[in-house]
Amino acid sequence: MNDRSSDLLSLRPELPNARINDEMSRDERFQNTTLRPVIKFQNSLLIAAFRNYAQKHKNVFYGLNLPKRLGYIEHAIQKDMKFRNSLKGMIIGQFTVEEYELYIQNSSALNKRMMNMVIERLKDQVQLFDLAELPQ
């Protein structure tokens, strides 16, 4: 393994609850060994990216009630391809070359898993998106 791969792997948080067993599909294994740690590691960047997205869209998000905020998060990531691709880049950029080679074998299904995980992570932290916390 090269220095870049070793360095990237050493930065990732350990997730003891991410199960790995022989009966798992290759995609599920990739999700638990790579996607979960990378998404957790990139959490603050993903939050900052969503805050920026909301600001660039006239802060409409901040005037919504909770159920509509959750829908807004989901809609933004599913429908805005530029934003979605930006989030994917933040995650894929943290892959080792070996992980990237696994990823490209089934990128479509793994992208779906990845974006669903990001949506759920942002929804679970919706309380962090408060207009009062925005930089002026």
Residue pairs with C-beta under 8 A, 6 or more apart in sequence:
1 9
1 96
1 98
2 97
4 96
4 97
5 96
5 97
5 98
8 94
8 95
8 96
9 96
11 41
12 37
12 38
12 40
12 41
12 94
13 37
13 40
13 41
14 37
15 32
15 36
15 37
15 40
18 32
18 33
18 36
18 37
19 32
20 29
20 32
20 33
24 32
26 102
26 106
27 106
27 109
27 110
27 113
30 99
30 102
30 103
30 110
31 110
31 113
31 117
34 95
34 99
34 102
34 103
35 91
35 110
35 113
35 114
35 117
36 117
38 91
38 94
38 95
39 46
39 91
39 114
39 117
39 118
39 121
41 94
42 90
42 91
42 94
43 121
43 125
45 90
46 87
46 90
46 118
46 121
46 122
47 122
47 125
47 128
47 129
49 83
49 86
49 87
49 90
50 73
50 76
50 122
50 129
51 129
51 134
53 76
53 80
53 83
54 60
54 61
54 62
54 129
55 134
57 76
59 131
60 72
61 69
61 72
61 129
62 129
62 130
62 131
64 72
66 126
69 126
69 129
70 123
70 126
73 119
73 122
73 123
73 126
74 119
74 123
76 83
77 83
77 84
77 87
77 115
77 118
77 119
77 122
78 84
78 115
78 119
84 115
87 115
87 118
88 111
88 114
88 115
91 114
91 118
92 100
92 103
95 103
103 110
